[in-house]
Amino acid sequence: MNRVELKVPPPLLVLLIALFMWLASLAVPPLALPFRVRVGVALGLALAGLGVGLAGFMSFRRAKTTTNPTKPHSASCLVDTGIFRFTRNPMYLGLTLELLAWAVFLSNPMAYLLVPVFVLYIDRFQIAPEERALLSVFGSEYATYKKSVRRWL
């Protein structure tokens, strides 16, 4: 296990990347998008991200399993219903949509470039170790689920 794996809580990572997106937007001129368009698209993406993330969170709460992303071995059951029929990681997908909304609002090329940084980091240092933990806890049940539902979309 890598020392960085499961160490940075994803919401904290989102805040850090959002801060870097804002700082980067100060260094480079914005794209010429009308304010109303920027706000409308950003609001739509933010609401979609909130909905997707909350759907995943509420599914975990209903199943009475852990929502702590730094302790995947604490999972008490495999949630494969609701939004988890379409994506194995709705909360991370929701956070990604929130960052994309922020990038649209900032309307800055540098801000857009930082969204994939979040995706790559989460994929490698959060999702991959979570999947190893879930495989060790749930075995073939998780392996079957993993084959039938995509990691992101």
Secondary structure, DSSP 8 states (H G I E B T S, - for coil): --TTTTTS-HHHHHHHHHHHHHHHHHHS------HHHHHHHHHHHHHHHHHHHHHHHHHHHHTT----TT-GGG--S---SGGGGT-S-HHHHHHHHHHHHHHHHHT-HHHHHHHHHHHHHHIIIIIHHHHHHHHHHHTHHHHHHHHHS-S--
